[in-house]
């Protein structure tokens, strides 16, 4: 898990975590990545036209999996 405060390792599978969190606030954007929707700064296109996310308080761009791009059609 990566937060503004740092990184930590959790043993809980992502599918289980997603089942515990509010689906309107947390989206799975790739096979091993979920984000808090309120922390998304922008959505863009990266290499080869693939969708990426920029977060408000993190410097790296996160890739969006091809099966998850439908989440951002409304933005």
PyMOL Python script that loads the backbone (N, CA, C, O; Angstrom):
from pymol import cmd

cmd.read_pdbstr("""\
ATOM      1  N   UNK A   1       0.850  -1.162   0.000  1.00  0.00           N
ATOM      2  CA  UNK A   1       0.000   0.000   0.000  1.00  0.00           C
ATOM      3  C   UNK A   1       0.900   1.230   0.000  1.00  0.00           C
ATOM      4  O   UNK A   1       1.891   1.285   0.728  1.00  0.00           O
ATOM      5  N   UNK A   2       0.551   2.201  -0.812  1.00  0.00           N
ATOM      6  CA  UNK A   2       1.299   3.443  -0.893  1.00  0.00           C
ATOM      7  C   UNK A   2       0.363   4.575  -0.483  1.00  0.00           C
ATOM      8  O   UNK A   2      -0.740   4.708  -1.013  1.00  0.00           O
ATOM      9  N   UNK A   3       0.812   5.376   0.456  1.00  0.00           N
ATOM     10  CA  UNK A   3       0.069   6.551   0.891  1.00  0.00           C
ATOM     11  C   UNK A   3       1.002   7.753   0.859  1.00  0.00           C
ATOM     12  O   UNK A   3       2.183   7.610   0.541  1.00  0.00           O
ATOM     13  N   UNK A   4       0.500   8.907   1.175  1.00  0.00           N
ATOM     14  CA  UNK A   4       1.333  10.104   1.243  1.00  0.00           C
ATOM     15  C   UNK A   4       2.410   9.924   2.309  1.00  0.00           C
ATOM     16  O   UNK A   4       3.535  10.397   2.145  1.00  0.00           O
ATOM     17  N   UNK A   5       2.068   9.246   3.393  1.00  0.00           N
ATOM     18  CA  UNK A   5       2.993   9.068   4.508  1.00  0.00           C
ATOM     19  C   UNK A   5       4.078   8.032   4.245  1.00  0.00           C
ATOM     20  O   UNK A   5       5.102   8.039   4.928  1.00  0.00           O
ATOM     21  N   UNK A   6       3.885   7.144   3.278  1.00  0.00           N
ATOM     22  CA  UNK A   6       4.888   6.126   3.003  1.00  0.00           C
ATOM     23  C   UNK A   6       4.299   4.880   2.384  1.00  0.00           C
ATOM     24  O   UNK A   6       3.181   4.891   1.868  1.00  0.00           O
ATOM     25  N   UNK A   7       5.067   3.804   2.444  1.00  0.00           N
ATOM     26  CA  UNK A   7       4.650   2.543   1.855  1.00  0.00           C
ATOM     27  C   UNK A   7       4.658   1.448   2.911  1.00  0.00           C
ATOM     28  O   UNK A   7       5.462   1.475   3.842  1.00  0.00           O
ATOM     29  N   UNK A   8       3.751   0.481   2.756  1.00  0.00           N
ATOM     30  CA  UNK A   8       3.728  -0.663   3.660  1.00  0.00           C
ATOM     31  C   UNK A   8       3.210  -1.877   2.901  1.00  0.00           C
ATOM     32  O   UNK A   8       2.511  -1.752   1.896  1.00  0.00           O
ATOM     33  N   UNK A   9       3.564  -3.035   3.398  1.00  0.00           N
ATOM     34  CA  UNK A   9       3.150  -4.283   2.789  1.00  0.00           C
ATOM     35  C   UNK A   9       1.969  -4.840   3.561  1.00  0.00           C
ATOM     36  O   UNK A   9       2.007  -4.932   4.788  1.00  0.00           O
ATOM     37  N   UNK A  10       0.922  -5.211   2.843  1.00  0.00           N
ATOM     38  CA  UNK A  10      -0.250  -5.824   3.489  1.00  0.00           C
ATOM     39  C   UNK A  10      -0.443  -7.208   2.882  1.00  0.00           C
ATOM     40  O   UNK A  10      -0.228  -7.413   1.687  1.00  0.00           O
ATOM     41  N   UNK A  11      -0.845  -8.140   3.713  1.00  0.00           N
ATOM     42  CA  UNK A  11      -1.032  -9.506   3.255  1.00  0.00           C
ATOM     43  C   UNK A  11      -2.420  -9.802   2.728  1.00  0.00           C
ATOM     44  O   UNK A  11      -2.677 -10.910   2.256  1.00  0.00           O
ATOM     45  N   UNK A  12      -3.320  -8.836   2.797  1.00  0.00           N
ATOM     46  CA  UNK A  12      -4.699  -9.033   2.352  1.00  0.00           C
ATOM     47  C   UNK A  12      -4.771  -8.927   0.824  1.00  0.00           C
ATOM     48  O   UNK A  12      -4.265  -7.960   0.255  1.00  0.00           O
ATOM     49  N   UNK A  13      -5.386  -9.895   0.160  1.00  0.00           N
ATOM     50  CA  UNK A  13      -5.525  -9.810  -1.302  1.00  0.00           C
ATOM     51  C   UNK A  13      -6.338  -8.581  -1.715  1.00  0.00           C
ATOM     52  O   UNK A  13      -7.241  -8.146  -1.000  1.00  0.00           O
ATOM     53  N   UNK A  14      -5.999  -8.039  -2.875  1.00  0.00           N
ATOM     54  CA  UNK A  14      -6.667  -6.839  -3.379  1.00  0.00           C
ATOM     55  C   UNK A  14      -8.171  -7.042  -3.509  1.00  0.00           C
ATOM     56  O   UNK A  14      -8.942  -6.148  -3.160  1.00  0.00           O
ATOM     57  N   UNK A  15      -8.597  -8.183  -3.996  1.00  0.00           N
ATOM     58  CA  UNK A  15     -10.037  -8.457  -4.155  1.00  0.00           C
ATOM     59  C   UNK A  15     -10.754  -8.365  -2.808  1.00  0.00           C
ATOM     60  O   UNK A  15     -11.873  -7.857  -2.731  1.00  0.00           O
ATOM     61  N   UNK A  16     -10.112  -8.854  -1.753  1.00  0.00           N
ATOM     62  CA  UNK A  16     -10.721  -8.791  -0.429  1.00  0.00           C
ATOM     63  C   UNK A  16     -10.791  -7.351   0.078  1.00  0.00           C
ATOM     64  O   UNK A  16     -11.796  -6.937   0.656  1.00  0.00           O
ATOM     65  N   UNK A  17      -9.721  -6.594  -0.141  1.00  0.00           N
ATOM     66  CA  UNK A  17      -9.726  -5.178   0.259  1.00  0.00           C
ATOM     67  C   UNK A  17     -10.823  -4.409  -0.465  1.00  0.00           C
ATOM     68  O   UNK A  17     -11.539  -3.615   0.145  1.00  0.00           O
ATOM     69  N   UNK A  18     -10.953  -4.646  -1.757  1.00  0.00           N
ATOM     70  CA  UNK A  18     -11.982  -3.951  -2.539  1.00  0.00           C
ATOM     71  C   UNK A  18     -13.378  -4.257  -2.017  1.00  0.00           C
ATOM     72  O   UNK A  18     -14.257  -3.395  -2.053  1.00  0.00           O
ATOM     73  N   UNK A  19     -13.589  -5.473  -1.536  1.00  0.00           N
ATOM     74  CA  UNK A  19     -14.880  -5.848  -0.977  1.00  0.00           C
ATOM     75  C   UNK A  19     -15.209  -5.131   0.313  1.00  0.00           C
ATOM     76  O   UNK A  19     -16.376  -5.024   0.687  1.00  0.00           O
ATOM     77  N   UNK A  20     -14.191  -4.640   0.994  1.00  0.00           N
ATOM     78  CA  UNK A  20     -14.377  -3.931   2.270  1.00  0.00           C
ATOM     79  C   UNK A  20     -14.502  -2.419   2.113  1.00  0.00           C
ATOM     80  O   UNK A  20     -14.954  -1.728   3.027  1.00  0.00           O
ATOM     81  N   UNK A  21     -14.101  -1.912   0.956  1.00  0.00           N
ATOM     82  CA  UNK A  21     -14.075  -0.464   0.738  1.00  0.00           C
ATOM     83  C   UNK A  21     -15.274   0.002  -0.076  1.00  0.00           C
ATOM     84  O   UNK A  21     -15.893  -0.778  -0.800  1.00  0.00           O
ATOM     85  N   UNK A  22     -15.588   1.275   0.053  1.00  0.00           N
ATOM     86  CA  UNK A  22     -16.692   1.888  -0.674  1.00  0.00           C
ATOM     87  C   UNK A  22     -16.351   1.946  -2.169  1.00  0.00           C
ATOM     88  O   UNK A  22     -15.396   2.627  -2.543  1.00  0.00           O
ATOM     89  N   UNK A  23     -17.099   1.255  -3.028  1.00  0.00           N
ATOM     90  CA  UNK A  23     -16.776   1.228  -4.459  1.00  0.00           C
ATOM     91  C   UNK A  23     -16.958   2.568  -5.162  1.00  0.00           C
ATOM     92  O   UNK A  23     -16.491   2.731  -6.290  1.00  0.00           O
ATOM     93  N   UNK A  24     -17.616   3.523  -4.535  1.00  0.00           N
ATOM     94  CA  UNK A  24     -17.712   4.851  -5.139  1.00  0.00           C
ATOM     95  C   UNK A  24     -16.466   5.671  -4.838  1.00  0.00           C
ATOM     96  O   UNK A  24     -16.231   6.691  -5.486  1.00  0.00           O
ATOM     97  N   UNK A  25     -15.659   5.240  -3.860  1.00  0.00           N
ATOM     98  CA  UNK A  25     -14.461   5.985  -3.477  1.00  0.00           C
ATOM     99  C   UNK A  25     -13.162   5.299  -3.885  1.00  0.00           C
ATOM    100  O   UNK A  25     -12.143   5.965  -4.067  1.00  0.00           O
ATOM    101  N   UNK A  26     -13.186   3.974  -4.030  1.00  0.00           N
ATOM    102  CA  UNK A  26     -11.980   3.231  -4.374  1.00  0.00           C
ATOM    103  C   UNK A  26     -12.219   2.399  -5.624  1.00  0.00           C
ATOM    104  O   UNK A  26     -13.125   1.568  -5.672  1.00  0.00           O
ATOM    105  N   UNK A  27     -11.388   2.639  -6.637  1.00  0.00           N
ATOM    106  CA  UNK A  27     -11.509   1.931  -7.903  1.00  0.00           C
ATOM    107  C   UNK A  27     -10.258   1.125  -8.169  1.00  0.00           C
ATOM    108  O   UNK A  27      -9.145   1.577  -7.900  1.00  0.00           O
ATOM    109  N   UNK A  28     -10.446  -0.071  -8.699  1.00  0.00           N
ATOM    110  CA  UNK A  28      -9.323  -0.859  -9.163  1.00  0.00           C
ATOM    111  C   UNK A  28      -9.016  -0.386 -10.576  1.00  0.00           C
ATOM    112  O   UNK A  28      -9.875  -0.441 -11.456  1.00  0.00           O
ATOM    113  N   UNK A  29      -7.782   0.083 -10.793  1.00  0.00           N
ATOM    114  CA  UNK A  29      -7.430   0.638 -12.102  1.00  0.00           C
ATOM    115  C   UNK A  29      -6.485  -0.259 -12.887  1.00  0.00           C
ATOM    116  O   UNK A  29      -6.219  -0.018 -14.064  1.00  0.00           O
ATOM    117  N   UNK A  30      -5.989  -1.279 -12.236  1.00  0.00           N
ATOM    118  CA  UNK A  30      -5.097  -2.239 -12.878  1.00  0.00           C
ATOM    119  C   UNK A  30      -5.142  -3.502 -12.043  1.00  0.00           C
ATOM    120  O   UNK A  30      -5.698  -3.502 -10.945  1.00  0.00           O
ATOM    121  N   UNK A  31      -4.574  -4.556 -12.541  1.00  0.00           N
ATOM    122  CA  UNK A  31      -4.638  -5.840 -11.854  1.00  0.00           C
ATOM    123  C   UNK A  31      -4.186  -5.749 -10.396  1.00  0.00           C
ATOM    124  O   UNK A  31      -4.772  -6.404  -9.534  1.00  0.00           O
ATOM    125  N   UNK A  32      -3.172  -4.965 -10.108  1.00  0.00           N
ATOM    126  CA  UNK A  32      -2.637  -4.881  -8.751  1.00  0.00           C
ATOM    127  C   UNK A  32      -2.689  -3.468  -8.175  1.00  0.00           C
ATOM    128  O   UNK A  32      -1.946  -3.151  -7.246  1.00  0.00           O
ATOM    129  N   UNK A  33      -3.565  -2.616  -8.721  1.00  0.00           N
ATOM    130  CA  UNK A  33      -3.593  -1.219  -8.277  1.00  0.00           C
ATOM    131  C   UNK A  33      -5.023  -0.741  -8.063  1.00  0.00           C
ATOM    132  O   UNK A  33      -5.893  -0.933  -8.913  1.00  0.00           O
ATOM    133  N   UNK A  34      -5.249  -0.113  -6.908  1.00  0.00           N
ATOM    134  CA  UNK A  34      -6.516   0.590  -6.687  1.00  0.00           C
ATOM    135  C   UNK A  34      -6.186   1.985  -6.191  1.00  0.00           C
ATOM    136  O   UNK A  34      -5.133   2.214  -5.597  1.00  0.00           O
ATOM    137  N   UNK A  35      -7.088   2.906  -6.439  1.00  0.00           N
ATOM    138  CA  UNK A  35      -6.868   4.294  -6.045  1.00  0.00           C
ATOM    139  C   UNK A  35      -8.102   4.859  -5.360  1.00  0.00           C
ATOM    140  O   UNK A  35      -9.228   4.413  -5.579  1.00  0.00           O
ATOM    141  N   UNK A  36      -7.849   5.849  -4.530  1.00  0.00           N
ATOM    142  CA  UNK A  36      -8.923   6.632  -3.941  1.00  0.00           C
ATOM    143  C   UNK A  36      -9.306   7.671  -5.001  1.00  0.00           C
ATOM    144  O   UNK A  36      -8.478   8.491  -5.397  1.00  0.00           O
ATOM    145  N   UNK A  37     -10.523   7.635  -5.444  1.00  0.00           N
ATOM    146  CA  UNK A  37     -10.992   8.510  -6.520  1.00  0.00           C
ATOM    147  C   UNK A  37     -10.772   9.986  -6.173  1.00  0.00           C
ATOM    148  O   UNK A  37     -10.516  10.794  -7.066  1.00  0.00           O
ATOM    149  N   UNK A  38     -10.868  10.339  -4.916  1.00  0.00           N
ATOM    150  CA  UNK A  38     -10.693  11.732  -4.494  1.00  0.00           C
ATOM    151  C   UNK A  38      -9.252  12.214  -4.644  1.00  0.00           C
ATOM    152  O   UNK A  38      -8.997  13.416  -4.572  1.00  0.00           O
ATOM    153  N   UNK A  39      -8.320  11.310  -4.848  1.00  0.00           N
ATOM    154  CA  UNK A  39      -6.911  11.674  -4.985  1.00  0.00           C
ATOM    155  C   UNK A  39      -6.446  11.778  -6.428  1.00  0.00           C
ATOM    156  O   UNK A  39      -5.274  12.058  -6.680  1.00  0.00           O
ATOM    157  N   UNK A  40      -7.354  11.554  -7.386  1.00  0.00           N
ATOM    158  CA  UNK A  40      -6.981  11.655  -8.798  1.00  0.00           C
ATOM    159  C   UNK A  40      -6.903  13.132  -9.192  1.00  0.00           C
ATOM    160  O   UNK A  40      -7.866  13.884  -9.042  1.00  0.00           O
ATOM    161  N   UNK A  41      -5.727  13.526  -9.700  1.00  0.00           N
ATOM    162  CA  UNK A  41      -5.540  14.902 -10.180  1.00  0.00           C
ATOM    163  C   UNK A  41      -5.944  15.017 -11.640  1.00  0.00           C
ATOM    164  O   UNK A  41      -6.630  15.962 -12.030  1.00  0.00           O
ATOM    165  N   UNK A  42      -5.509  14.035 -12.460  1.00  0.00           N
ATOM    166  CA  UNK A  42      -5.838  14.094 -13.884  1.00  0.00           C
ATOM    167  C   UNK A  42      -5.734  12.710 -14.515  1.00  0.00           C
ATOM    168  O   UNK A  42      -5.101  11.797 -13.986  1.00  0.00           O
ATOM    169  N   UNK A  43      -6.382  12.599 -15.664  1.00  0.00           N
ATOM    170  CA  UNK A  43      -6.351  11.381 -16.469  1.00  0.00           C
ATOM    171  C   UNK A  43      -5.778  11.776 -17.815  1.00  0.00           C
ATOM    172  O   UNK A  43      -6.192  12.773 -18.407  1.00  0.00           O
ATOM    173  N   UNK A  44      -4.826  10.994 -18.298  1.00  0.00           N
ATOM    174  CA  UNK A  44      -4.213  11.327 -19.575  1.00  0.00           C
ATOM    175  C   UNK A  44      -3.837  10.082 -20.345  1.00  0.00           C
ATOM    176  O   UNK A  44      -4.247   8.972 -20.006  1.00  0.00           O
ATOM    177  N   UNK A  45      -3.060  10.279 -21.373  1.00  0.00           N
ATOM    178  CA  UNK A  45      -2.582   9.171 -22.205  1.00  0.00           C
ATOM    179  C   UNK A  45      -1.066   9.116 -22.092  1.00  0.00           C
ATOM    180  O   UNK A  45      -0.386  10.137 -22.193  1.00  0.00           O
ATOM    181  N   UNK A  46      -0.553   7.926 -21.885  1.00  0.00           N
ATOM    182  CA  UNK A  46       0.882   7.717 -21.798  1.00  0.00           C
ATOM    183  C   UNK A  46       1.417   7.120 -23.075  1.00  0.00           C
ATOM    184  O   UNK A  46       0.889   7.357 -24.161  1.00  0.00           O
ATOM    185  N   UNK A  47       2.479   6.337 -22.933  1.00  0.00           N
ATOM    186  CA  UNK A  47       3.098   5.676 -24.077  1.00  0.00           C
ATOM    187  C   UNK A  47       2.109   4.768 -24.791  1.00  0.00           C
ATOM    188  O   UNK A  47       1.295   4.097 -24.157  1.00  0.00           O
ATOM    189  N   UNK A  48       2.185   4.754 -26.065  1.00  0.00           N
ATOM    190  CA  UNK A  48       1.327   3.917 -26.913  1.00  0.00           C
ATOM    191  C   UNK A  48      -0.157   4.233 -26.728  1.00  0.00           C
ATOM    192  O   UNK A  48      -1.008   3.397 -27.032  1.00  0.00           O
ATOM    193  N   UNK A  49      -0.473   5.427 -26.235  1.00  0.00           N
ATOM    194  CA  UNK A  49      -1.859   5.833 -26.092  1.00  0.00           C
ATOM    195  C   UNK A  49      -2.595   5.231 -24.913  1.00  0.00           C
ATOM    196  O   UNK A  49      -3.812   5.377 -24.805  1.00  0.00           O
ATOM    197  N   UNK A  50      -1.876   4.558 -24.030  1.00  0.00           N
ATOM    198  CA  UNK A  50      -2.530   3.941 -22.873  1.00  0.00           C
ATOM    199  C   UNK A  50      -2.887   4.984 -21.826  1.00  0.00           C
ATOM    200  O   UNK A  50      -2.147   5.943 -21.609  1.00  0.00           O
ATOM    201  N   UNK A  51      -4.013   4.788 -21.188  1.00  0.00           N
ATOM    202  CA  UNK A  51      -4.511   5.720 -20.191  1.00  0.00           C
ATOM    203  C   UNK A  51      -3.652   5.652 -18.926  1.00  0.00           C
ATOM    204  O   UNK A  51      -3.251   4.572 -18.490  1.00  0.00           O
ATOM    205  N   UNK A  52      -3.376   6.829 -18.344  1.00  0.00           N
ATOM    206  CA  UNK A  52      -2.631   6.922 -17.091  1.00  0.00           C
ATOM    207  C   UNK A  52      -3.325   7.909 -16.157  1.00  0.00           C
ATOM    208  O   UNK A  52      -4.090   8.770 -16.593  1.00  0.00           O
ATOM    209  N   UNK A  53      -3.045   7.765 -14.877  1.00  0.00           N
ATOM    210  CA  UNK A  53      -3.573   8.678 -13.865  1.00  0.00           C
ATOM    211  C   UNK A  53      -2.436   9.421 -13.190  1.00  0.00           C
ATOM    212  O   UNK A  53      -1.366   8.859 -12.956  1.00  0.00           O
ATOM    213  N   UNK A  54      -2.671  10.672 -12.882  1.00  0.00           N
ATOM    214  CA  UNK A  54      -1.778  11.441 -12.029  1.00  0.00           C
ATOM    215  C   UNK A  54      -2.537  11.666 -10.725  1.00  0.00           C
ATOM    216  O   UNK A  54      -3.708  12.048 -10.736  1.00  0.00           O
ATOM    217  N   UNK A  55      -1.871  11.432  -9.615  1.00  0.00           N
ATOM    218  CA  UNK A  55      -2.498  11.624  -8.317  1.00  0.00           C
ATOM    219  C   UNK A  55      -2.083  12.966  -7.733  1.00  0.00           C
ATOM    220  O   UNK A  55      -1.048  13.519  -8.103  1.00  0.00           O
ATOM    221  N   UNK A  56      -2.873  13.472  -6.843  1.00  0.00           N
ATOM    222  CA  UNK A  56      -2.633  14.787  -6.257  1.00  0.00           C
ATOM    223  C   UNK A  56      -1.336  14.863  -5.470  1.00  0.00           C
ATOM    224  O   UNK A  56      -0.637  15.875  -5.534  1.00  0.00           O
ATOM    225  N   UNK A  57      -1.000  13.816  -4.730  1.00  0.00           N
ATOM    226  CA  UNK A  57       0.143  13.913  -3.825  1.00  0.00           C
ATOM    227  C   UNK A  57       1.225  12.873  -4.088  1.00  0.00           C
ATOM    228  O   UNK A  57       2.024  12.574  -3.201  1.00  0.00           O
ATOM    229  N   UNK A  58       1.259  12.318  -5.299  1.00  0.00           N
ATOM    230  CA  UNK A  58       2.298  11.354  -5.675  1.00  0.00           C
ATOM    231  C   UNK A  58       2.860  11.772  -7.031  1.00  0.00           C
ATOM    232  O   UNK A  58       2.106  12.228  -7.890  1.00  0.00           O
ATOM    233  N   UNK A  59       4.161  11.626  -7.239  1.00  0.00           N
ATOM    234  CA  UNK A  59       4.768  12.096  -8.488  1.00  0.00           C
ATOM    235  C   UNK A  59       4.616  11.158  -9.682  1.00  0.00           C
ATOM    236  O   UNK A  59       4.624  11.621 -10.822  1.00  0.00           O
ATOM    237  N   UNK A  60       4.476   9.855  -9.450  1.00  0.00           N
ATOM    238  CA  UNK A  60       4.468   8.909 -10.559  1.00  0.00           C
ATOM    239  C   UNK A  60       3.098   8.832 -11.237  1.00  0.00           C
ATOM    240  O   UNK A  60       2.062   9.077 -10.619  1.00  0.00           O
ATOM    241  N   UNK A  61       3.127   8.485 -12.525  1.00  0.00           N
ATOM    242  CA  UNK A  61       1.890   8.256 -13.272  1.00  0.00           C
ATOM    243  C   UNK A  61       1.533   6.778 -13.132  1.00  0.00           C
ATOM    244  O   UNK A  61       2.404   5.914 -13.233  1.00  0.00           O
ATOM    245  N   UNK A  62       0.272   6.493 -12.902  1.00  0.00           N
ATOM    246  CA  UNK A  62      -0.184   5.115 -12.740  1.00  0.00           C
ATOM    247  C   UNK A  62      -0.880   4.651 -14.014  1.00  0.00           C
ATOM    248  O   UNK A  62      -1.766   5.339 -14.520  1.00  0.00           O
ATOM    249  N   UNK A  63      -0.488   3.491 -14.539  1.00  0.00           N
ATOM    250  CA  UNK A  63      -1.163   2.985 -15.733  1.00  0.00           C
ATOM    251  C   UNK A  63      -2.543   2.441 -15.385  1.00  0.00           C
ATOM    252  O   UNK A  63      -2.751   1.865 -14.318  1.00  0.00           O
ATOM    253  N   UNK A  64      -3.471   2.635 -16.300  1.00  0.00           N
ATOM    254  CA  UNK A  64      -4.822   2.083 -16.161  1.00  0.00           C
ATOM    255  C   UNK A  64      -4.897   0.875 -17.079  1.00  0.00           C
ATOM    256  O   UNK A  64      -4.559   0.960 -18.260  1.00  0.00           O
ATOM    257  N   UNK A  65      -5.340  -0.246 -16.536  1.00  0.00           N
ATOM    258  CA  UNK A  65      -5.452  -1.465 -17.327  1.00  0.00           C
ATOM    259  C   UNK A  65      -6.511  -1.332 -18.408  1.00  0.00           C
ATOM    260  O   UNK A  65      -7.478  -0.589 -18.239  1.00  0.00           O
ATOM    261  N   UNK A  66      -6.341  -2.041 -19.513  1.00  0.00           N
ATOM    262  CA  UNK A  66      -7.297  -1.932 -20.620  1.00  0.00           C
ATOM    263  C   UNK A  66      -8.722  -2.317 -20.226  1.00  0.00           C
ATOM    264  O   UNK A  66      -9.678  -1.816 -20.819  1.00  0.00           O
ATOM    265  N   UNK A  67      -8.877  -3.183 -19.255  1.00  0.00           N
ATOM    266  CA  UNK A  67     -10.215  -3.581 -18.810  1.00  0.00           C
ATOM    267  C   UNK A  67     -10.838  -2.580 -17.838  1.00  0.00           C
ATOM    268  O   UNK A  67     -12.001  -2.723 -17.462  1.00  0.00           O
ATOM    269  N   UNK A  68     -10.075  -1.574 -17.434  1.00  0.00           N
ATOM    270  CA  UNK A  68     -10.569  -0.621 -16.437  1.00  0.00           C
ATOM    271  C   UNK A  68     -10.757   0.797 -16.976  1.00  0.00           C
ATOM    272  O   UNK A  68     -11.143   1.690 -16.223  1.00  0.00           O
ATOM    273  N   UNK A  69     -10.496   1.016 -18.245  1.00  0.00           N
ATOM    274  CA  UNK A  69     -10.639   2.361 -18.806  1.00  0.00           C
ATOM    275  C   UNK A  69     -12.079   2.866 -18.792  1.00  0.00           C
ATOM    276  O   UNK A  69     -12.321   4.073 -18.811  1.00  0.00           O
ATOM    277  N   UNK A  70     -13.029   1.939 -18.759  1.00  0.00           N
ATOM    278  CA  UNK A  70     -14.449   2.344 -18.724  1.00  0.00           C
ATOM    279  C   UNK A  70     -14.781   3.206 -17.495  1.00  0.00           C
ATOM    280  O   UNK A  70     -15.736   3.982 -17.523  1.00  0.00           O
ATOM    281  N   UNK A  71     -14.005   3.074 -16.435  1.00  0.00           N
ATOM    282  CA  UNK A  71     -14.251   3.867 -15.220  1.00  0.00           C
ATOM    283  C   UNK A  71     -14.086   5.355 -15.467  1.00  0.00           C
ATOM    284  O   UNK A  71     -14.667   6.173 -14.753  1.00  0.00           O
ATOM    285  N   UNK A  72     -13.294   5.715 -16.477  1.00  0.00           N
ATOM    286  CA  UNK A  72     -12.949   7.117 -16.689  1.00  0.00           C
ATOM    287  C   UNK A  72     -13.683   7.755 -17.843  1.00  0.00           C
ATOM    288  O   UNK A  72     -13.413   8.912 -18.167  1.00  0.00           O
ATOM    289  N   UNK A  73     -14.584   7.063 -18.465  1.00  0.00           N
ATOM    290  CA  UNK A  73     -15.381   7.630 -19.551  1.00  0.00           C
ATOM    291  C   UNK A  73     -16.265   8.770 -19.044  1.00  0.00           C
ATOM    292  O   UNK A  73     -16.584   9.697 -19.787  1.00  0.00           O
ATOM    293  N   UNK A  74     -16.656   8.690 -17.768  1.00  0.00           N
ATOM    294  CA  UNK A  74     -17.549   9.699 -17.186  1.00  0.00           C
ATOM    295  C   UNK A  74     -16.809  10.945 -16.711  1.00  0.00           C
ATOM    296  O   UNK A  74     -17.437  11.967 -16.433  1.00  0.00           O
ATOM    297  N   UNK A  75     -15.485  10.873 -16.615  1.00  0.00           N
ATOM    298  CA  UNK A  75     -14.721  12.029 -16.105  1.00  0.00           C
ATOM    299  C   UNK A  75     -14.423  13.022 -17.197  1.00  0.00           C
ATOM    300  O   UNK A  75     -13.791  14.047 -16.944  1.00  0.00           O
TER     301      UNK A  75
END
""", "prot")
cmd.dss("prot")
cmd.show_as("cartoon", "prot")
cmd.util.cbc("prot")
cmd.orient("prot")
